[in-house]
Amino acid sequence: MTNTTTANRLLLASGSPRRAQLLTQIGVSFSQLTPSVVEQQQQTESPQEYIQRLAHDKAEAGLLAAAGPPALWALGVDTVVLAGETVLEKPRDFSDFESMMLALSGAEHSALSAICLRSKARQFSRLVETRVRFRHLVRVQIEAYWRTGEPADKAGGYAIQGLGAALVESISGSYSNVVGLPLEALIPMLEHAGIPYWQEARL
């Protein structure tokens, strides 16, 4: 994580280390904070509406918390895993995790991300979907993956960038979206906002 002295400064309004790593990967200078936003889906909201609202709220909270100059941009992101229209949150326990894995086994699901890049004057938003197909899983695999400790704090119960890659048969769409930040959608936004990438990190 780095801070930039350029006019267009970027604030990542997310505590996710994976999103920070993706920004660092493409050479974006940024600061980071975890916004105080209640993440609870309303009964009238679709999953798509829910994560778009959260991405907007996180970016807005980031701008308010940073109290920066008008050139400050805040990036809000939210990602969910969908099995049909069911949002798969972080597993509560092994039983919940096992149910998720059995639902995903041998089938396609969606990784859905909403991104919102905001300044005090402008905003860019996108909704990105990636289709992921899991291998057919047996109980011994499900138990072994749970014992690694990786699934416990992951939405949908797996991390494609980690040990969970062994569960995946194929993907259609953005890989970085499944990790938590669709770079293919974000980079044009950065260009429109005048936020540089491919920058040498300056601590």
Backbone torsions as a table, in degrees:
resi	resn	phi	psi	omega
1	MET	NA	132.9	-177.3
2	THR	-133.8	159.4	173.8
3	ASN	-106.4	145.8	-179.3
4	THR	-112.1	147.7	177.4
5	THR	-102.9	4.2	179.1
6	THR	-73.9	166.2	-175.1
7	ALA	-63.1	-40.4	-179.2
8	ASN	-94.3	93.5	-178.4
9	ARG	-91.9	144.2	-178.7
10	LEU	-111.3	132.5	173.8
11	LEU	-113.1	122.2	173.9
12	LEU	-86.0	109.0	-178.0
13	ALA	-88.1	65.2	-178.1
14	SER	-163.1	141.1	176.6
15	GLY	-88.7	4.1	-174.3
16	SER	-68.4	120.7	175.0
17	PRO	-67.6	-26.6	-179.8
18	ARG	-69.2	-40.5	177.2
19	ARG	-67.2	-38.6	176.7
20	ALA	-62.0	-40.4	179.9
21	GLN	-65.3	-37.6	179.9
22	LEU	-68.1	-40.1	176.0
23	LEU	-64.3	-41.2	178.3
24	THR	-63.8	-37.2	-179.3
25	GLN	-57.2	-38.2	-178.1
26	ILE	-96.8	10.8	172.3
27	GLY	75.4	35.5	176.6
28	VAL	-95.3	131.0	174.6
29	SER	-86.2	134.6	-175.0
30	PHE	-158.9	162.2	166.6
31	SER	-112.0	169.5	-172.1
32	GLN	-143.0	139.5	170.4
33	LEU	-148.5	159.5	177.4
34	THR	-99.7	111.6	-177.2
35	PRO	-72.9	153.6	177.2
36	SER	-91.4	90.9	-178.5
37	VAL	-130.8	129.1	178.5
38	VAL	-75.3	122.4	-178.1
39	GLU	-102.5	89.3	-180.0
40	GLN	-143.1	122.4	-178.7
41	GLN	-73.6	132.7	176.9
42	GLN	-79.7	152.6	-176.8
43	GLN	-60.8	-29.8	-176.8
44	THR	-89.3	-3.0	-175.6
45	GLU	-93.4	136.5	167.5
46	SER	-75.9	163.0	175.8
47	PRO	-56.1	-37.5	-179.6
48	GLN	-65.3	-45.7	179.0
49	GLU	-64.4	-38.4	-178.8
50	TYR	-60.8	-51.5	-175.6
51	ILE	-74.4	-28.4	175.0
52	GLN	-66.0	-40.2	176.8
53	ARG	-63.5	-44.0	-179.0
54	LEU	-64.3	-42.3	179.2
55	ALA	-60.7	-42.6	177.7
56	HIS	-63.5	-46.9	-178.1
57	ASP	-64.3	-37.4	179.1
58	LYS	-67.1	-42.7	178.0
59	ALA	-64.1	-42.9	178.8
60	GLU	-63.6	-43.5	178.2
61	ALA	-63.3	-36.1	177.6
62	GLY	-63.4	-43.1	178.2
63	LEU	-62.2	-43.3	-178.5
64	LEU	-67.2	-40.6	-177.7
65	ALA	-70.1	-35.5	-177.1
66	ALA	-75.4	-29.7	-179.3
67	ALA	49.5	43.2	-175.5
68	GLY	-89.9	-176.0	178.1
69	PRO	-71.6	167.8	-178.1
70	PRO	-57.7	-24.8	-178.3
71	ALA	-78.2	-5.8	-179.1
72	LEU	-71.1	132.8	175.6
73	TRP	-111.9	138.9	176.6
74	ALA	-117.4	137.0	-179.8
75	LEU	-110.4	116.8	174.9
76	GLY	-108.3	136.9	-177.5
77	VAL	-140.6	142.5	170.6
78	ASP	-142.0	138.1	-177.4
79	THR	-129.5	136.3	174.7
80	VAL	-131.1	157.9	171.9
81	VAL	-105.2	128.6	-177.8
82	LEU	-116.4	126.0	168.9
83	ALA	-107.2	101.7	-168.5
84	GLY	69.5	-120.5	174.8
85	GLU	-109.9	12.4	-179.9
86	THR	-92.2	123.4	177.2
87	VAL	-79.5	123.8	178.3
88	LEU	-96.3	109.2	-179.9
89	GLU	-84.1	-169.3	173.5
90	LYS	-67.3	136.4	-177.8
91	PRO	-64.1	136.6	-179.4
92	ARG	-74.8	-34.8	-178.0
93	ASP	-162.1	-176.1	-177.6
94	PHE	-62.7	-39.6	-179.1
95	SER	-60.3	-43.2	178.3
96	ASP	-65.5	-42.3	178.5
97	PHE	-62.1	-44.4	-179.7
98	GLU	-61.2	-40.4	178.1
99	SER	-62.2	-40.2	177.3
100	MET	-61.7	-48.6	-176.6
101	MET	-64.0	-37.8	178.2
102	LEU	-67.1	-34.3	177.6
103	ALA	-70.6	-32.7	-177.8
104	LEU	-87.6	-21.4	-174.8
105	SER	-56.8	126.4	175.9
106	GLY	66.5	15.4	-175.2
107	ALA	-134.2	167.1	174.8
108	GLU	-91.6	144.9	170.7
109	HIS	-138.0	173.9	-178.6
110	SER	-111.2	137.1	163.3
111	ALA	-103.2	120.3	-172.1
112	LEU	-121.5	124.5	179.2
113	SER	-124.0	139.8	168.9
114	ALA	-112.2	132.6	176.1
115	ILE	-123.3	142.5	-179.6
116	CYS	-137.3	117.5	177.2
117	LEU	-108.9	116.7	-172.1
118	ARG	-128.9	142.3	162.8
119	SER	-117.1	-174.4	178.1
120	LYS	-72.8	-15.1	-176.2
121	ALA	-114.3	-25.7	-173.4
122	ARG	-137.4	162.5	179.1
123	GLN	-149.4	140.4	172.8
124	PHE	-125.7	135.5	-177.8
125	SER	-137.1	148.0	175.4
126	ARG	-148.0	150.1	172.0
127	LEU	-118.3	126.6	-173.4
128	VAL	-126.5	134.2	178.5
129	GLU	-121.0	135.8	171.7
130	THR	-123.4	135.2	177.5
131	ARG	-95.0	129.3	-177.8
132	VAL	-122.9	130.5	175.9
133	ARG	-110.4	128.5	176.8
134	PHE	-88.9	152.6	168.4
135	ARG	-67.2	164.7	171.3
136	HIS	-72.6	124.2	-175.3
137	LEU	-106.9	145.9	173.7
138	VAL	-112.2	164.2	-172.7
139	ARG	-58.7	-37.5	-178.2
140	VAL	-63.3	-35.1	176.2
141	GLN	-69.1	-42.3	-179.8
142	ILE	-62.6	-44.3	178.9
143	GLU	-64.7	-42.1	-177.8
144	ALA	-65.2	-41.3	179.6
145	TYR	-66.1	-40.1	178.2
146	TRP	-60.1	-39.8	-178.1
147	ARG	-66.8	-18.6	177.1
148	THR	-69.0	-20.2	-178.4
149	GLY	86.9	-11.7	-176.7
150	GLU	-65.8	-39.5	-173.6
151	PRO	-70.1	-20.1	-166.7
152	ALA	-59.1	-34.5	-177.2
153	ASP	-115.5	27.0	-177.8
154	LYS	-114.6	129.2	173.7
155	ALA	-60.9	131.1	-176.2
156	GLY	82.1	-7.3	173.9
157	GLY	81.3	13.2	178.9
158	TYR	-152.1	160.9	176.8
159	ALA	-126.1	110.1	-177.5
160	ILE	-66.4	-25.8	-179.6
161	GLN	-84.5	-1.4	-178.8
162	GLY	-121.0	-141.4	-178.9
163	LEU	-64.3	-24.4	-179.3
164	GLY	-65.9	-10.5	177.0
165	ALA	-58.4	-27.1	-178.9
166	ALA	-70.8	-12.4	179.1
167	LEU	-86.4	-18.4	-167.9
168	VAL	-91.7	131.5	175.9
169	GLU	-91.4	-42.0	-179.2
170	SER	-162.5	160.7	172.0
171	ILE	-134.0	152.4	175.1
172	SER	-128.2	108.6	-177.4
173	GLY	121.8	-157.6	-172.5
174	SER	-76.3	123.1	174.7
175	TYR	-67.1	-44.4	-177.6
176	SER	-64.4	-24.4	175.0
177	ASN	-63.5	-40.5	179.6
178	VAL	-66.0	-33.4	176.9
179	VAL	-68.9	-33.1	176.1
180	GLY	138.7	-1.1	178.5
181	LEU	-153.5	104.6	-177.2
182	PRO	-72.5	98.9	-175.8
183	LEU	-64.2	-33.7	-179.0
184	GLU	-60.4	-33.6	177.5
185	ALA	-84.9	-33.3	-176.3
186	LEU	-72.4	-40.4	-172.4
187	ILE	-58.5	-44.5	175.2
188	PRO	-60.6	-33.7	176.6
189	MET	-64.0	-44.4	178.2
190	LEU	-59.7	-40.8	179.9
191	GLU	-64.6	-43.3	177.8
192	HIS	-64.0	-33.5	-178.6
193	ALA	-84.3	-8.4	-178.4
194	GLY	75.6	25.2	178.7
195	ILE	-95.4	118.0	-174.5
196	PRO	-76.9	151.8	169.1
197	TYR	-124.7	-177.9	-173.0
198	TRP	57.3	35.3	179.8
199	GLN	-94.4	145.2	173.2
200	GLU	-70.8	129.1	-177.6
201	ALA	-64.8	134.9	174.3
202	ARG	-124.8	113.6	-177.3
203	LEU	-76.5	NA	NA
